[in-house]
Amino acid sequence: MSLFIDTSALLAVLNRNDPNHHRVQELWGQLLRAGEDLVCTNYVVLETVSLVQKCLGLEAVRALHTDLVPMLRIIWIDEATHEIAVNTLLAAGRRGLSLVDCTSFVVMRRLGLKEVLALDRDFARQGFRCRP
């Protein structure tokens, strides 16, 4: 089974002070042991690096890069996918929705993914099953 991984989940795995840390870290371990296909985009990685560097520092960025990213199948966003995501964002008309999330929605639909490891309610609003 393939499961999309969102920034919110990666942050929770890395940040011991996150209220969801233990729950998400446990699920992360289960997914790895089961050999699940963990899918992500380069946009999610970029967003995560930015947030981790700002909030947790460079050692946490190193941990992300060496411990978590190698476990992910990264989908690289091309110009056409970016344009569809921008149009999705503009059509939604909601300030709180991010371009990175819209890009994730486009990729998930293209790949036929139904589940996401995310703490972000926007995925559920788009009809995806959120774990945990």
C-alpha positions, 0 to 999 in steps of 0.5 A: 500500500502507498501512503502520502506523507505530509509536512505536519507528520514529518514535523511531529516525528522530529519535534519531541515537544509536538503533542502528536509526536509519540503517536505519529512516531509510533505509526511511522515505525509501523509503516517502515516495518511493514515496508509501506510505500511512503510517498512525498513531494519535493515541495513537502520536503522543501516546506519541511526543511524550512519549518524545521530549520526555523523552529528546531535548528540545523541538527533537526534538518540533518536528522530529516535529511539523513533519517526520514527523507531516505525512507520516502519516494519523492515525486518531483513537481513539474511545471504542469503539476505546479500550474494545476496546484496554483489553479486549485489554490485560487479556485478554493478561495481560502487564505489558510490553504497552502500551495504545497497542500494543493500540490499534494492533492494533485499528486495524490489524485494522479497516483490514486492515493487515498490515505495520508499521514497528516495532522492537517484537516485540509486533506480530510476536506479533500476526501482523503483518509488521514492517519493517525 
